[in-house]
Amino acid sequence: MASKTEKKEVSVGTKMIFGYVKALMLSLIITFASIILFAFIIKWANLSDEVISPVNLVIKAISVFVGAFVFTRGQTKGLLKGFLFAVLYTLVAFVIFSSLAGTFVLGLGLVADFAFTGLVGAIAGVVGVNSKK
């Protein structure tokens, strides 16, 4: 029979996983909504292709920041948890968008995405931990 301590540990682990999934879903929803909105803006405003890459970085940054902030709010170890959240987000987003595109390209761009989102996630984690719930 499981003791109260073991049940509490399972509960904390389950809460942590649920927190990651909840924040990840929020970030992915923000990403998809932003990409769709941006696609309409590109079509309507007839913008050049040069704006796509910087706007994609902003969309990733906002999505990761919001998700990492929500996940780490009221917790401890925000730097680490925010960074890990960002790595998880980047991995899941890479798989989803590569599947939609029909091609998986591993390269320096993906490494740069991990570094960029990791930095944003770490910052958001620190902010999230230090904000009131």
QUIQUISUL-V78126 format. One record per pair of residues at least 12 apart in sequence whose C-alpha atoms are under 8 Angstrom apart, sorted by the first residue. I is the first residue (numbers start at 1). J is the second residue. D is the distance in whole Angstrom. If there is no record, write none. Layout:
i:j:d
I:J:D
I:J:D
This chain:
i:j:d
19:71:6
20:71:6
20:85:7
22:71:8
23:67:5
23:68:7
23:70:6
23:71:6
24:67:6
24:85:8
24:89:6
26:63:8
26:67:6
27:63:5
27:64:6
27:66:7
27:67:5
27:89:8
28:63:7
28:89:8
28:93:7
30:63:6
31:59:6
31:60:7
31:63:6
34:59:7
35:56:8
35:59:8
60:117:7
61:117:6
61:120:6
64:85:8
64:86:6
64:89:7
64:117:7
64:120:7
64:121:6
64:124:8
65:120:6
65:121:6
65:123:8
65:124:5
66:124:7
67:85:8
68:81:8
68:82:5
68:85:6
68:86:7
68:121:6
68:122:8
68:124:6
68:125:6
68:128:7
69:82:7
69:121:8
69:124:5
69:125:6
69:127:7
69:128:4
69:129:8
70:128:7
71:125:8
71:128:8
72:125:5
72:126:8
72:128:5
72:129:5
73:125:8
73:128:4
73:129:5
73:130:7
73:131:6
73:132:7
73:133:6
74:128:7
74:129:5
74:130:8
74:131:7
74:132:7
74:133:6
75:129:6
76:129:6
77:125:8
77:126:8
77:129:7
78:122:7
78:124:8
78:125:4
78:126:5
78:127:8
78:128:7
78:129:5
79:121:8
79:122:4
79:123:7
79:124:8
79:125:5
79:126:5
80:122:7
80:125:7
81:122:7
81:125:6
82:118:8
82:121:4
82:122:5
82:123:7
82:124:6
82:125:4
82:126:7
83:117:8
83:118:5
83:119:7
83:120:8
83:121:5
83:122:4
83:125:7
84:118:7
84:121:8
85:121:7
86:114:8
86:117:5
86:118:5
86:120:8
86:121:5
86:122:8
87:114:6
87:117:7
87:118:6
90:113:7
90:114:6
90:117:7
